Amino acid sequence: MPKFMLRGQYTIGGLEGAVREGFESREEYIRELAESLGVQVETMYWAYGDDDVVLILSSTDEAAVVALSLAVNMSGAVRLTTTPLLTAAEMDEAVDKLPEYRPPGLVLRDDD
């Protein structure tokens, strides 16, 4: 099943709200919201540093994951980034499809 990593940074207002609500309560709400879209929260961690929250989601419905991300970001309380996660087999499949790529400024001549 496709997996996604979500990393969130709370705004001051969002963090104040999470503190008032309680982090366990907030996590329960986020899990229920995701499940309402058919998205499973595999794991969720609170953090400090660059990220305040990190989630690993799984869903066969990529649009549902995007909808969840859009809803959270549109709230203005959290800046969320969503990253699709790939298996080694999926990376190998991509390697099998690698095109020839010419970097900018590199011109190949027939006489080289």
C-alpha positions in Angstrom: 0.0 0.0 0.0 1.4 3.5 -0.9 2.9 5.3 2.1 3.4 9.0 2.8 5.4 11.0 5.3 3.8 14.2 6.6 5.9 16.7 8.5 4.2 19.6 10.2 5.3 22.9 11.8 2.8 24.6 14.0 2.3 28.3 13.9 2.2 30.0 17.3 -1.6 30.0 17.2 -1.7 26.3 16.2 0.7 25.4 18.9 -1.3 27.4 21.5 -4.4 25.5 20.4 -2.7 22.1 20.6 -1.5 22.9 24.1 -5.0 24.0 25.2 -6.6 20.9 23.6 -3.9 18.4 24.7 -1.6 16.5 22.5 -3.3 13.1 23.0 -6.7 14.7 22.1 -5.2 16.3 19.1 -3.7 13.0 17.9 -7.0 11.2 18.3 -8.7 13.9 16.2 -6.1 13.7 13.5 -6.4 9.9 13.3 -10.2 10.1 13.1 -10.0 12.8 10.4 -7.6 10.6 8.3 -9.7 7.5 8.8 -12.8 9.5 7.6 -11.0 9.8 4.3 -9.9 6.2 4.1 -6.3 7.1 5.1 -4.6 5.0 7.8 -2.2 6.7 10.3 0.5 4.1 10.8 2.5 6.2 13.2 2.5 9.7 14.6 5.2 11.3 16.6 5.4 14.7 18.3 8.8 16.4 17.9 10.8 19.5 18.4 13.3 21.2 16.2 12.4 21.8 12.6 9.2 19.7 12.8 6.5 19.6 15.5 4.7 16.5 14.3 5.7 13.6 11.9 3.2 11.1 10.6 3.5 8.0 8.4 0.2 7.4 6.4 -0.9 4.6 4.1 -3.6 4.9 1.5 -4.3 3.6 -2.0 -6.1 6.9 -2.6 -3.5 9.6 -3.2 -6.1 12.2 -3.7 -7.4 11.6 -0.1 -3.9 12.2 1.3 -3.6 15.4 -0.8 -7.1 16.5 0.5 -6.0 15.9 4.1 -2.8 17.9 3.5 -4.8 20.7 1.8 -7.3 20.9 4.6 -4.6 21.1 7.3 -2.5 23.7 5.3 -5.6 25.8 4.6 -6.3 26.1 8.3 -3.2 28.3 8.7 -2.4 26.6 12.0 0.1 24.1 10.6 2.5 24.2 7.7 2.4 20.6 6.4 4.7 19.0 3.8 3.7 15.7 2.3 6.2 13.3 0.8 5.4 10.1 -1.0 7.5 7.2 0.3 8.9 4.5 -2.1 10.2 1.0 -1.6 13.5 -0.3 -2.9 11.5 -2.2 -5.6 9.8 1.0 -6.7 13.2 2.7 -6.9 14.6 -0.2 -9.0 11.6 0.1 -11.3 12.3 3.8 -11.8 16.0 3.0 -12.5 14.9 0.7 -15.3 13.1 3.7 -16.9 16.0 6.2 -16.6 16.2 8.3 -19.7 19.4 9.8 -21.1 19.7 13.3 -19.5 21.8 16.1 -20.7 22.7 18.6 -18.0 22.3 22.3 -18.8 25.2 23.8 -20.7 26.6 20.5 -21.8 26.5 20.2 -25.5 27.4 16.9 -27.1 28.8 17.0 -30.6 28.9 14.2 -33.1 32.7 14.6 -33.4 33.4 14.2 -29.6 
